[in-house]
Structures are given as C-alpha cells and as structure tokens.
C-alpha cells in the first residue's frame, strides 16, 4: 500500500511522519522501493501497525489536562517497538496481536543494579499479557540475587503499550476501506 494509506490506517499525520522519518525515529520497515523517502514506497499492514504503536507510545492525546504529554520520546518509542516486537522468543506480527485471546502488550522494563557507589541501569524488553510483567520482574530479581548476591536489583520504570488494541485499530480501518492486505489477517483467523 502507499504511504498515505498506511498513515490513514494508523491515524498518523504526514507532517509528523516526515519529521520522524528525517530524524530516523520511525519503527517501520521500509525498503520496498528504490527510494525509501519516496511517497511511492510500499508499506504493509505491519508498517501501519508499527506506526500506530509508535503514536500510542509518544502520546498523541489532546491537551485537555489529562496527561497530554505522558508519552515517551519518538526515538524511545522507535526502540521500544523495534526491540519488543523482535523479542528473543520470536517476532510478533499484527496478526498475532489481533488474534490473541488476551491483549498482548509490548514494552521495556528499566532496572537499576546497585553494587558499590555507582548504580547501573539497564533494560529488558517485554512482550506478552500484562500479568506477565510481574512474572518477568520476579524472575529477573530471583536470577539476579542468585547470580550476584552482593548487589541489589530494582525495577525503576515500566513503559508498555497495548499491541492488540493497536492491531484492532488498524484492522478496523483496513476493513472499513477494503484494503486488500486485510485478507492475510482474515485468513489467519480461520
């Protein structure tokens, strides 16, 4: 599909897209055209979904006093989408997120390890049901205390986004406008 279609499916503004593309802050996989910056580059439903996830992480809420700026930076959103979707247990696709029996969330958990005067922070990517975040943290803390009993590890921050909700958003728009690529997701459902 063309860029304008992908942007419409994700409800993503063209000006924001161009700005983030220029700064290499988009989580999409382009390269299906000779010129990736061309408006004729080909995009997929997966690209539209990644754009929707990016937008949800950035936080596009209107400035109504309800945390309109609670999102992460565009570069941070790109990293979360790219790394969490390609998590070590296998990649997640729009079809996987759409057909999941329970909502699938992706994100990052930031930990701080303290041993001596200088604490160290590192990240661990997350992909799964929201209840799995607690399990992942508990496993990390248990493993860390067994491997490094003289240091402490604490979760500092968790940033997540609902990948299933974003998939439903894109699929619904694709259905409404009869985007041919939707057949791939409909076939996967059966």
Buried (B, 14 or more C-beta within 10 A) or exposed (E): BEBEBBBBBBBBEEEBBBEBBEEEBBBBEBEEBEEEEEEEBBBBBBBBBBBBBBBBBBEBEEEEEEEEEEBBEBEBBBBBBBBBBEBEEEEBBBBBBBBBEEBBBBBBBBBBBEEEEEBEEEBBBBBBBBEBBEEBBEEBBEEBEEEEEEBBBEBEEBBBBBBBBBBBBBBEBBEEEEBEBBEBBEEEEE
